[in-house]
Amino acid sequence: MDFGETAMSGEAVSGDAIEALWLAYYESTFAPAQANAAEMASHMPARYWKSPQNVERESLYLTNAVKHFKWEAHGDERTHLAPAQREREACRYWLDEELKRIAPKVVVALGATALKALTGHRTALSEYLGKTIEHQGCIVVPAYHPSYLLRLTDEKVRAEVFGTIVEALVFTRQIADGTAMIRTPVSDPTR
């Protein structure tokens, strides 16, 4: 995938009608791994940070289905709050535009919020794990969100969830490469 030359800050085209909105989005998106990698690593062993099957970052396009981070303060801690349906719907336009422009062959929905925002499916994420969903011309592979690992205290369960995430990412790569058959397609309720 080639996006052309990258502009450095100050070289990018400015004055675009939506530039202020995008700047607000990027400034408000919470990325804990970037903000405090040491803290994240202290909760997740280094083996979990490895790139499965050498997936090159350049071959991926990453985005958030919901373009903001909602949380609640509990003393010194912040607790993530799942976005409400109206918040997912408010961000739907941007997600649809990104998908239209990128036109991916396969999309990984990391977590229930991403799956709901992308497809409108309202049942438990666990019902879709190991399956694919055909959605608006692309294949969706549901997976747990990696942050779920941080909340698990049982090592056995954590290892199982991690394995499920890796399996989904490897499967996604195989679909993209054309080396995997699509598993148990689920009907897209938005059609």
Rosetta silent file (secondary structure, phi, psi, omega in degrees, C-alpha in Angstrom):
SEQUENCE: MDFGETAMSGEAVSGDAIEALWLAYYESTFAPAQANAAEMASHMPARYWKSPQNVERESLYLTNAVKHFKWEAHGDERTHLAPAQREREACRYWLDEELKRIAPKVVVALGATALKALTGHRTALSEYLGKTIEHQGCIVVPAYHPSYLLRLTDEKVRAEVFGTIVEALVFTRQIADGTAMIRTPVSDPTR
SCORE:     score description
SCORE:     0.000 S_00000001
   1 L     0.000  131.167 -178.338    0.000    0.000    0.000 S_00000001
   2 L  -124.088  125.019  179.244    1.466    3.363   -0.979 S_00000001
   3 L  -104.900    8.922 -179.246    0.170    6.654    0.367 S_00000001
   4 L    83.273 -167.669 -177.704    2.731    8.808   -1.443 S_00000001
   5 L   -73.334  147.258  179.366    5.243   11.099    0.170 S_00000001
   6 L   -92.578  133.798  176.790    4.811   12.063    3.795 S_00000001
   7 L   -90.654  139.605  175.592    4.641   15.742    4.682 S_00000001
   8 L   -81.803  158.449  177.620    6.460   16.947    7.772 S_00000001
   9 L   -54.310  132.228 -177.704    4.638   19.149   10.262 S_00000001
  10 L    95.337  -22.144  178.161    4.482   22.612    8.763 S_00000001
  11 L   -96.682  -17.943 -177.135    4.769   21.241    5.211 S_00000001
  12 L   -67.364  151.948  178.004    1.287   19.742    5.098 S_00000001
  13 L   -62.483  132.010  178.808   -1.433   21.555    3.235 S_00000001
  14 L  -118.773  169.491 -179.958   -3.255   23.821    5.645 S_00000001
  15 L    88.868   -0.672  177.389   -6.491   25.715    5.460 S_00000001
  16 L   -61.777  144.383 -175.600   -8.496   22.635    4.577 S_00000001
  17 L   -60.303  -28.185 -178.171  -12.093   22.960    5.793 S_00000001
  18 L  -106.314    7.563 -178.140  -11.815   19.929    8.067 S_00000001
  19 H   -57.078  -44.949 -178.953   -8.237   20.463    9.260 S_00000001
  20 H   -61.555  -38.973  179.382   -9.325   21.846   12.652 S_00000001
  21 H   -64.954  -44.335  179.358  -11.604   18.871   13.200 S_00000001
  22 H   -65.531  -40.035  177.927   -8.827   16.383   12.408 S_00000001
  23 H   -60.958  -42.517  177.861   -6.373   18.232   14.636 S_00000001
  24 H   -62.862  -40.412  178.706   -8.872   18.070   17.495 S_00000001
  25 H   -61.330  -51.981 -177.010   -9.363   14.365   16.837 S_00000001
  26 H   -65.760  -35.349  178.627   -5.673   13.528   16.881 S_00000001
  27 H   -70.578  -27.125 -175.855   -4.995   15.685   19.943 S_00000001
  28 H   -98.879   -8.807  179.089   -7.831   14.071   21.893 S_00000001
  29 L   -73.099  125.453 -177.724   -7.266   10.439   20.922 S_00000001
  30 L   -88.218  122.061  178.577   -5.817    8.639   23.904 S_00000001
  31 L  -124.042   88.084 -174.275   -2.967    6.282   23.047 S_00000001
  32 H   -59.766  -32.523 -179.704   -1.699    4.813   26.334 S_00000001
  33 H   -67.105  -32.574  177.759    1.106    2.839   24.689 S_00000001
  34 H   -80.477  -37.088 -176.761    2.528    6.043   23.246 S_00000001
  35 H   -70.951  -35.498 -177.195    1.886    8.123   26.344 S_00000001
  36 L  -154.075   74.562 -176.827    3.488    5.701   28.767 S_00000001
  37 H   -60.439  -36.839 -178.884    5.038    2.654   27.117 S_00000001
  38 H   -63.481  -41.708  178.852    6.866    1.672   30.322 S_00000001
  39 H   -64.830  -43.775  178.501    3.591    1.523   32.278 S_00000001
  40 H   -61.869  -44.628 -178.472    1.923   -0.537   29.549 S_00000001
  41 H   -64.618  -30.344  179.806    4.906   -2.899   29.381 S_00000001
  42 H   -68.072  -22.199  179.120    4.817   -3.346   33.165 S_00000001
  43 H   -97.811  -13.414 -176.108    1.307   -4.816   32.809 S_00000001
  44 L  -135.157  115.747 -178.912    1.987   -6.846   29.684 S_00000001
  45 L   -54.029  151.031 -176.016    5.058   -9.061   29.293 S_00000001
  46 H   -54.918  -32.617 -178.187    7.395   -8.210   26.404 S_00000001
  47 H   -60.438  -23.452  179.515    6.414  -11.367   24.517 S_00000001
  48 H   -78.494  -13.439 -178.034    2.985   -9.768   23.958 S_00000001
  49 H   -91.111   -4.655 -179.326    4.532   -6.804   22.135 S_00000001
  50 L   -69.112  149.127  178.999    6.044   -8.933   19.367 S_00000001
  51 L   -84.809  113.133 -177.386    4.628   -8.557   15.886 S_00000001
  52 H   -64.250  133.446  175.925    2.950  -11.844   14.951 S_00000001
  53 H    53.969   31.505  176.617    4.164  -13.387   11.724 S_00000001
  54 H    51.336   48.198  175.816    6.221  -10.275   10.914 S_00000001
  55 L   -72.533  119.614 -177.703    3.279   -8.130    9.919 S_00000001
  56 L   -78.852  133.547 -179.483    4.854   -4.955    8.591 S_00000001
  57 H   -58.549  -33.472 -178.023    3.365   -1.739    9.968 S_00000001
  58 H   -65.775  -20.677 -178.503    3.566   -0.194    6.499 S_00000001
  59 H   -89.818    2.046 -176.408    1.078   -2.760    5.196 S_00000001
  60 L  -114.011  154.104  168.885   -1.544   -1.758    7.772 S_00000001
  61 L  -124.393  119.808 -178.643   -3.930    1.122    8.199 S_00000001
  62 L  -108.560  139.133  176.780   -4.956    1.696   11.815 S_00000001
  63 L  -151.791  169.789  174.561   -7.866    3.808   12.951 S_00000001
  64 L  -108.123  135.062  178.072  -10.344    4.101   15.784 S_00000001
  65 L   -66.674  -36.045  176.921  -14.007    3.395   15.136 S_00000001
  66 L  -113.750  128.544 -167.857  -14.893    6.026   17.739 S_00000001
  67 L   -91.155   27.356  175.496  -12.779    9.147   17.524 S_00000001
  68 L  -152.424  166.930 -179.698  -12.549   10.043   21.194 S_00000001
  69 L  -120.151  122.728 -178.520  -11.692    8.448   24.511 S_00000001
  70 L  -109.517  133.651 -178.117  -14.214    8.610   27.333 S_00000001
  71 E  -148.431  167.183  179.123  -13.151    7.903   30.902 S_00000001
  72 E  -127.086  137.821  178.379  -14.065    8.352   34.535 S_00000001
  73 E   -82.477  135.628  174.060  -11.697    9.348   37.324 S_00000001
  74 E  -132.955   85.796 -174.265  -11.366    6.990   40.294 S_00000001
  75 L    67.955 -124.572  178.270   -8.793    8.621   42.536 S_00000001
  76 L   -87.611   -5.483 -176.788   -5.528    8.603   40.578 S_00000001
  77 E   -97.070  152.525  173.152   -6.839    5.989   38.147 S_00000001
  78 E  -116.262  130.092  179.297   -8.819    6.497   34.938 S_00000001
  79 E  -106.007  125.724  178.376  -11.408    3.909   33.964 S_00000001
  80 E   -67.871  137.268  176.738  -12.244    3.556   30.289 S_00000001
  81 L  -114.310  133.615  178.296  -15.935    3.865   29.475 S_00000001
  82 L   -67.327  141.292  179.583  -17.435    2.218   26.418 S_00000001
  83 L   -70.010  147.577  177.336  -18.951    4.703   23.996 S_00000001
  84 L   -75.594  164.233  179.896  -22.711    4.932   23.778 S_00000001
  85 H   -56.170  -43.400 -178.985  -24.547    4.069   20.569 S_00000001
  86 H   -63.260  -30.835  177.786  -25.049    7.753   19.752 S_00000001
  87 H   -73.407  -38.833  174.762  -21.276    8.309   20.095 S_00000001
  88 H   -62.954  -43.698 -178.803  -20.529    5.399   17.740 S_00000001
  89 H   -65.776  -35.477  179.107  -23.095    6.772   15.308 S_00000001
  90 H   -64.383  -30.119 -179.352  -21.605   10.284   15.517 S_00000001
  91 H   -93.602   -4.321 -175.301  -18.231    8.900   14.395 S_00000001
  92 H   -59.749  -40.403 -179.796  -19.677    6.601   11.747 S_00000001
  93 H   -55.526  -45.922 -177.502  -19.289    9.148    8.937 S_00000001
  94 H   -66.764  -41.147  177.838  -15.529    9.369    9.513 S_00000001
  95 H   -62.675  -46.621  178.967  -15.115    5.599    9.699 S_00000001
  96 H   -60.461  -41.557  178.522  -17.110    5.110    6.502 S_00000001
  97 H   -63.058  -43.543  178.572  -15.023    7.768    4.720 S_00000001
  98 H   -61.712  -46.104 -179.402  -11.762    6.144    5.812 S_00000001
  99 H   -64.682  -37.896  178.848  -12.930    2.716    4.662 S_00000001
 100 H   -64.457  -41.927 -177.863  -14.148    4.119    1.345 S_00000001
 101 H   -74.056  -38.239 -178.516  -10.796    5.811    0.681 S_00000001
 102 H   -80.816  -35.911 -178.340   -8.593    2.938    1.835 S_00000001
 103 L    50.057   60.155 -178.875  -10.843    0.174    0.381 S_00000001
 104 L   -71.616  151.518  174.141   -9.322   -2.623    2.464 S_00000001
 105 L   -77.063  -36.066 -176.888   -9.762   -6.254    1.518 S_00000001
 106 E  -140.680  143.724  179.562   -9.922   -7.229    5.184 S_00000001
 107 E  -127.668  134.984  172.992  -10.588   -5.326    8.427 S_00000001
 108 E   -98.340  122.076  175.859   -9.823   -6.477   11.970 S_00000001
 109 E   -93.977  102.129 -178.288  -12.433   -5.241   14.443 S_00000001
 110 E   -85.232   96.729  177.104  -10.471   -5.044   17.694 S_00000001
 111 L   100.800  164.107 -177.506  -13.088   -5.308   20.409 S_00000001
 112 H   -63.916  -37.526 -179.944  -16.846   -5.141   20.724 S_00000001
 113 H   -61.736  -45.584  179.722  -16.973   -1.369   20.213 S_00000001
 114 H   -63.510  -42.217 -179.717  -15.192   -1.626   16.865 S_00000001
 115 H   -63.303  -45.480  179.272  -17.409   -4.517   15.775 S_00000001
 116 H   -64.746  -43.182 -178.804  -20.597   -2.665   16.726 S_00000001
 117 H   -65.282  -37.902 -175.793  -19.426    0.582   15.128 S_00000001
 118 H   -77.449  -46.195 -170.819  -18.380   -1.147   11.927 S_00000001
 119 H  -112.697  -19.261 -175.378  -21.196   -3.623   11.363 S_00000001
 120 L    84.971    0.623  178.515  -23.998   -2.782   13.748 S_00000001
 121 L   -62.088  134.618 -175.015  -23.866   -6.287   15.263 S_00000001
 122 L  -112.272    3.253 -179.331  -25.304   -6.118   18.779 S_00000001
 123 L   -92.359  176.284 -176.265  -24.478   -9.540   20.173 S_00000001
 124 L   -62.990  139.073  177.258  -21.459  -10.547   22.247 S_00000001
 125 H   -53.443  -39.607 -176.504  -18.057  -10.346   20.549 S_00000001
 126 H   -57.816  -25.996  178.864  -17.331  -13.902   21.699 S_00000001
 127 H   -71.130  -18.150 -176.588  -20.049  -15.179   19.340 S_00000001
 128 L  -105.693   -9.422 -178.589  -18.062  -13.857   16.355 S_00000001
 129 L   -61.409  136.653 -179.217  -14.536  -14.919   17.312 S_00000001
 130 L    81.345    2.042  179.801  -13.054  -17.304   14.740 S_00000001
 131 L  -117.686  170.901  174.106  -15.622  -16.236   12.134 S_00000001
 132 E  -123.602  157.553  177.656  -15.671  -13.656    9.386 S_00000001
 133 E  -126.237  126.933  173.969  -18.312  -11.130    8.421 S_00000001
 134 E   -84.546  122.221 -173.966  -18.796   -9.952    4.872 S_00000001
 135 E  -142.849  115.241  174.969  -19.477   -6.225    5.174 S_00000001
 136 L    45.977   49.170  174.275  -19.747   -3.622    2.418 S_00000001
 137 L    85.864    1.420  176.817  -17.251   -5.291    0.118 S_00000001
 138 E  -133.146  167.269  179.432  -14.663   -6.332    2.693 S_00000001
 139 E  -100.355  129.142  178.512  -14.122   -9.159    5.127 S_00000001
 140 E  -105.041  128.894  176.346  -14.283   -8.319    8.849 S_00000001
 141 E  -112.367  107.687  178.722  -12.345  -10.461   11.327 S_00000001
 142 E   -73.852  144.139  177.875  -13.526   -9.843   14.913 S_00000001
 143 E  -151.138  160.307  172.479  -10.933  -10.081   17.697 S_00000001
 144 L   -64.144  151.031  172.303  -10.515   -9.086   21.314 S_00000001
 145 L   -76.812  137.027 -179.664   -9.081   -5.618   21.871 S_00000001
 146 L   -55.833  -28.407  179.695   -5.474   -5.888   23.130 S_00000001
 147 H   -65.367  -20.541  176.705   -6.317   -3.735   26.157 S_00000001
 148 H   -59.296  -34.347  177.911   -8.511   -6.594   27.372 S_00000001
 149 H   -58.483  -34.907 -176.912   -5.274   -8.435   28.190 S_00000001
 150 H   -68.085  -24.707 -177.665   -4.389   -5.721   30.686 S_00000001
 151 H   -91.201   -8.927 -177.833   -7.521   -6.363   32.711 S_00000001
 152 L   -86.304  133.416  179.532   -7.060  -10.123   32.969 S_00000001
 153 L  -103.216  -24.046  179.866   -5.455  -11.458   36.128 S_00000001
 154 L   -81.495  118.048 -177.268   -5.565  -15.183   35.352 S_00000001
 155 H   -59.836  -38.518 -179.533   -2.424  -16.111   33.373 S_00000001
 156 H   -64.876  -45.723  179.108   -4.123  -19.058   31.664 S_00000001
 157 H   -64.634  -42.452  178.649   -7.027  -16.912   30.461 S_00000001
 158 H   -58.467  -43.949  179.110   -4.615  -14.152   29.430 S_00000001
 159 H   -63.609  -39.372  178.300   -2.622  -16.650   27.341 S_00000001
 160 H   -65.479  -44.267  179.684   -5.814  -17.926   25.687 S_00000001
 161 H   -65.273  -43.694  177.523   -7.016  -14.415   24.856 S_00000001
 162 H   -58.947  -44.699  178.388   -3.583  -13.458   23.545 S_00000001
 163 H   -60.384  -38.018  178.209   -3.569  -16.585   21.372 S_00000001
 164 H   -65.272  -40.659  178.287   -7.003  -15.663   20.024 S_00000001
 165 H   -64.585  -47.560  179.937   -5.786  -12.164   19.102 S_00000001
 166 H   -60.731  -43.987  179.155   -2.663  -13.525   17.384 S_00000001
 167 H   -58.527  -42.921  179.477   -4.742  -16.112   15.526 S_00000001
 168 H   -63.831  -41.366 -179.775   -7.077  -13.374   14.261 S_00000001
 169 H   -68.315  -40.595  177.578   -4.147  -11.230   13.091 S_00000001
 170 H   -65.191  -44.070  178.786   -2.436  -14.151   11.365 S_00000001
 171 H   -60.802  -41.153  178.070   -5.739  -15.172    9.771 S_00000001
 172 H   -60.343  -45.476  178.398   -6.264  -11.600    8.589 S_00000001
 173 H   -60.549  -40.588  179.400   -2.836  -11.576    6.975 S_00000001
 174 H   -66.391  -38.137  175.999   -3.610  -14.874    5.258 S_00000001
 175 H   -63.002  -46.390 -179.457   -6.910  -13.505    3.910 S_00000001
 176 H   -61.383  -37.355  179.719   -5.098  -10.420    2.620 S_00000001
 177 H   -80.115  -12.112 -177.694   -2.430  -12.609    0.997 S_00000001
 178 L    80.783   17.449 -178.262   -5.045  -14.937   -0.482 S_00000001
 179 L  -102.915    3.921 -179.764   -3.680  -17.964    1.385 S_00000001
 180 L  -126.571  147.781  173.430   -6.677  -18.526    3.693 S_00000001
 181 L   -88.156  144.171  179.159  -10.237  -19.562    3.091 S_00000001
 182 L   -72.407  131.413 -176.945  -12.897  -17.386    4.678 S_00000001
 183 L   -93.885  138.077  168.728  -14.397  -19.118    7.725 S_00000001
 184 L    30.166   69.278  179.433  -18.054  -19.359    8.609 S_00000001
 185 E   -58.116  139.561  177.237  -19.288  -16.112    7.055 S_00000001
 186 E  -106.359  138.227  178.914  -21.848  -14.335    9.204 S_00000001
 187 L   -63.271  142.153  177.495  -24.607  -12.369    7.513 S_00000001
 188 L   -86.940  115.399 -176.965  -24.244   -8.615    7.669 S_00000001
 189 L   -70.781  -10.371 -178.710  -27.387   -7.241    9.363 S_00000001
 190 L   -84.482   -6.310  178.640  -26.889   -3.825    7.760 S_00000001
 191 L   -84.324    0.000    0.000  -27.772   -5.145    4.282 S_00000001
